[in-house]
Amino acid sequence: MKREFIKLLLLLSLALSAGCAAPGSHVSVGYTPFVNATGGSGEIYLVQDLTPQIAQKALWVIGAVKDADGEKVNDLVVSSMPADLISAMLAEELTNAGYLVKQTKSIPEQPVKVVRLSLVKLSLDEKLSVLNFKLDATAAVSIGVELRNNGAKLQAFDYRASYSDSDFKEGDLLGALILKNAIRDIMKQAVPDIIKTLETK
């Protein structure tokens, strides 16, 4: 009985902290370019041809909110396929670096500069302690990119980043914040490598 009462308090506190929605249930990552890389020139094709492992849904599950016992309270979701989200963010960074970015779902046949996303994984997990209302959150991001120029494969890179934080008051904002920080770490690694590889004569 006491256990069920604690869980009821947990659910109530989640609802109050996020305006009647559990913390991070819908994770919205507002992203703006921050790498400030330079040196890109000309057209570049950004290819996102990854196919989902499950049927298309309105929301994509990337993790879960769990209680102090490790039991799931709610799913953490994003509104688009994670690969599409990362592709859009990478396009912004490459545009900011000087490229004319064209996003496509297939590798073009003509001899052009190509960045292909070969892997994208996003995960976010949150744990709330009902005793002190402390929220712990951990995000992890992995991407793979293949670089091509003039029809030849140049190089492939894999990047990984993780970020964790705790807070007593951020509620549903904490998950989005640490996920954005992990994505920033990825972009900080990937964008300079892309420019250096594609622009080496």
N, C-alpha and C positions, 0 to 999 in steps of 0.2 A: 504493500500500500504506500509506504514511504517512497519507494523507488518510483512508482507511477506518479506520485505527487511532484517529485523532483523533475521528472520528465515533462510534466505539464507546465511547471514553472519555466523550464528551458524553452519550450515551444512558445510560451507567452512572451518571454524576454526576447526571443528572436523576432517575433512579429512586431513588438514595440520598437526594436532598434532599427528596423528596416521599413517602417511604414506599412505594416501588415504583410510583409513578405520576408521570408527567412533570409539571414545574411548571405549575400552573394548568390541567391538563387538564380538571378539573372545577372551575369557579369558583363558589364559594359566597359570596354577598355578604350578610353579616349586617347588616341595616339597622334602626336605631331612629330615631324622629323626633328632629331636633336643631335645626330652624329656630326652634322656640318662638314661632311666630306666634300672634297673637290676633285677635279681631274677627269670627270666623265665627259664624253663627247659623242655626238651622233645618236643614231637610233639604237635602242636595245630592246630585245624581245624578252619579256618575262613570262615564262611558261609555267602554268599551274595545271598539270594534267593528272594529278593524283585523284583516284576514285575512292569514295567512302567505303568503309567496310560494312556499313549498315545502310538500310534504306534512308533516303532523304527525309529529314524531320524538320519541323519548324524551329526546334531548339536542339542544340548539340550538347550532350553531357560531357563535361571535362573533369568532373570530380564530385565531391560530396561534402556536406556539412555533417559532422559527427558529434555526438554528445561525449561526456567524460568517460563513458563506458566503451566508446568506440563504435556505437551503433549509429547507423545512418539516420539523420533527421530529414535531410532534404538533398536533392541533386543541385549541383552547380552547373549552369548552362550558359552557352553563348548562342547568339542568334544566327550565326553563319558557320559553315564548315571551317574548322580551324585553318586549313590550308588556304582558304580564300581570304581569311582575315590577315594572315601573315603575308600573303602575296600583295594585298592592298597596302600594307604598311611598308613592305620592302619597295614597292613601286614609288611611294612617297619619298623614301630616302634616296633612291636612285635618281628621281626627278630633281630633287634638291641638290644632288651632286653634279648635275649638268647634263644628264641623259634625257632624250626624248623616249619615254617608256611606252611600249605597246604591250598590253597584257593579252595573252592568248592561251588557248587550251591545247595547242599542239606545237611541236617544233617546226618552224618554217623551213621550207625547202631551199630558199635562197640563201646565199652566203652572207649572214649577218651575225651580229653579236647576240648571244643567247645566254640567259640565266634561267635554268630550269630548277624548280623546287622538286627534289627527289624524295624528301621526307619532311613531314611536319607533325609534331606531337605537342599538345598543350595539356597540362594537368594542374589542377588547383584543389587543394584540400584544406578544410577549415575545421577546427575543433573548439567548441565553446564549453567553458567550465561554468556551470550554473552557480557554483559557490561564490566565485568572485567576479563573474561576468567578464572573464578574460577570454579573448578570442585569439587563437593561434592559427596562422595561415602559412601554407607552403605552396609555392608555384614552381613548376619545372617546364622548360621549353627546349625542344630539340628540333633542329632543321638540318636538312642536307641540300646542297646546291651543286649543280653541274654547270660548268661554264664551257661555252663553245664560241668559236669565231671562224667565219668563213667555212663552215661545214665541218670543222675539226673539233673534237673534244679536247679541251685544254687541261682542265683540272677539276677535281671534285673535292668539296669540303664538307665536314660535319661539325656542327656547333651545338653546344649544350650550355644551359645556364639554369640556375635555380636560385630562389630567393625566399627567405622566411622572415616573418615578423609577428609581433604580438601587440595587442592594443586592448584598452578597456572601453573605448568609446567609438571607434571607427565604424563598427557594424559592417554593413554590406560594402562599404568603401574600401576596407582593408584588402579583400581579395583582389579587387580590380587594381589596386595600387601595386601590390607585390607582383601580380602578373605583368603589369606594364613594365616594372623594373626588370623582370627577367627577360622580357622581349627587348628592352633597350640594351641589355648586355649582349644579346644575340646580334642585334643590328650593329653594335659597336665593333664586334668581331668580324661580321660578314661583309659589310659594305666596303671597308678599305681593301679587303682581299679581292673582292669582285673588281673594283676599279684597277687595282694593281695588275691583276692577271689579264684583264681584257685590254688594258691600254699599254701593256709591254710590247714594244715593237720588235 
